[in-house]
């Protein structure tokens, strides 16, 4: 293992020496945002903080941020990507199997990759993509037709192509892979089509699969197997999509992933039991895929509340002790701080209006309120299927110990009905409609993860699907649902700057990097990506 | 995760794919039979139950839980008349241009299940007959409504264009919206009053809004955007700009005539090709 790792790194360094382009080493990934010219991981660092140490843009000068260039994809569909930035080049994935290398100085295309996607895919939500992973001189891309690709970082040419699963029966992939040591970790999607979800790891060099963890436990699993109906194959179509990239703790050598909803989405009788390991966070050994622990947020979910939000890692003072934790703003409306070593809940409270559970009990299970099981007549529950938050990334500032999340205040009438399963056909067994008396709105909320209480909020007139970025200068960048990218003072939530992009940020968040002595803010929204910086004559700290 | 992404792009992408594939070869193929011509679910209790559930999820928002219409038309009345299932299938599949009715990408069988449910609840003809003196209704409309509502390019713009309202609203919905217009205000027609820093008040309908600005059409039909820092206050009113036409203002007989006229408005919208 160690020899292989060194071989990869050495090979990359040798290649870099020939071409002058630094490679991405495992140590670079562990270092996170230490190099100001790089944004190497989906969440900025392995902790998923999306918190940059850069300080050129400050609360006092952010009002002078100016657009430097705009990149247009020229294709259908919206960005959901977090771009990778390496020394003046941006690597971004787009809708419909497209990807680009873009000059970070000018916004001009360097190369474009386009995968010819088959026409007979089964997709709940189109062909968005959430980004590349980078390792060595390669980029790694999960595709809508359920493949994992290794691309040449310099040309966009394919190095290897591994099939994750059969797209013809509903498997697909949108997640940005995660590079850990010599492996590329990726998850599958397609729970709306009765798939059995999994998390895979592939050898970055060869594309050979190293391990697989099923997010839906089979009968052979002594822990999760009993949480599905006995003597039934319900688990085989039990859902558990992976939509969002996980995080990694090098000290414990554990990767953390949130898992999706069980299938079918709404009809309870089809799958009695807790339905492990859906709607959970799982801690897996990065070398073997073995589960160390899991915590299930919504046992037997019937509201399509995927738990595929980012498991943000941190260290918090809890009752006088520093605890390693996972912080998780869940689609079910609760915010959780969980012990990262044991998987036990430390504190959990709602961060939006929730009507389905009174609280999270001492045993970690939600204390359910009556009347929220979807049926043919419809039951009103808050939040709606979009959840208290969703696939948009939060941010965590370890200095102020504030967790920032785009919150959704919504309710829905949930319906459920029996629906026969047919491979390759959408299989949700229900749906939702909007209550007439409901006013939906969104907000950026700052949460104290020690107490799980909201410290401040900035309200939006409509809901938003934007991710959040914070910087060490005390700034929060977030998007509303109407096309604004905004900057706030992180301590107070005071609005400092906004710019109308013309399209709202959906699942995307800002990234920031240094280039030629200037700090850039990069914002993908709609089919555009806009780079902002301070004018050259602005005084900088 | 489902349904969080607008499926509009899927529709556009699908359309683009069809166009790119070219229609020449397909044009020579015989048209596929309409699936509703032989609907195996009609009268089947289990199918009707499934169809009801799907209807409630996908259609009830606009057509009402009982299919008797809310913002959208009364489907029971529609099917009680001469409206063949093949046409209903095509309407669900393609949507209705110029209205809020979108097309559906669901499997043919799911549409057939919904039709089986609608046929079941429409088996008894609707008791409400379309009546009214359309000519008198047109006169009433010209006198009392046309200053704010437009029909076929004539009339005001403060309220919604009613050129195709007969396709888009049930009779009950029309009555409700005339008698109690504040019960439900259509998106883009919610009443707001902006208070400027000097105390001046501007009333109108909200066209758009974010945290920093608001766009309105004021009562003089001036469209204009305002930055919120320039305003003293934004008042979101619960009353529609449309006056209440109670029985003292519009008799039941005149209401019947007016609704008859509005129900007859199914003309083409020049903005829809």
Interface residues (C-beta under 8 A of the other chain):
Chain A: X76 X77 X78 X95 X96 X119 X123 X124 X125 X126 X127 X128 X189 X191 X192 X241 X243 X260 X261 X265 X304 X306 X308 X376 X378 X385 X386 X390 X391 X415 X416 X417 X418 X419 X425 X426 X428 X430 X431 X432 X433 X434 X436 X458 X459 X460 X461 X465 X480 X482 X483 X484 X486 X495 X498 X500 X506
Chain B: X1 X2 X3 X4 X5 X7 X9 X10 X12 X13 X16 X17 X49 X50 X52 X53 X54 X56 X57 X58 X60 X61 X65 X106 X107 X184 X208 X209 X210 X211 X212
